[in-house]
Amino acid sequence: MGRSPAVFAPEVFLAKMSPKRDARSTGAAVLLHVAAILLVLWVGAVKTGFMAPPKMLMTADINTPPEMPKAKDVMGGGAGSVGRLR
């Protein structure tokens, strides 16, 4: 019971909530966080297929087809055996 009641003083509160940090440690922390976030995004992109491997292009030679034989020389025609129809 030897404690005095707490008095709110904004400048004391702000001084305790914002300690001075070393610039090198802050820079290292920022770089590590950026690297970790990029690593997570890269792994996610690879696993989900956003970065699909390049597709192989299949090429085919397209040539004009050979000329069709003339119809009168190839087509025989005829009705077949007349004896079978009767």
Buried (B, 14 or more C-beta within 10 A) or exposed (E): EEEEEEEEEEEEEEEEEEEEEEEEEEEEEEEEEEEEEEEEEEEEEEEEEEEEEEEEEEEEEEEEEEEEEEEEEEEEEEEEEEEEEE
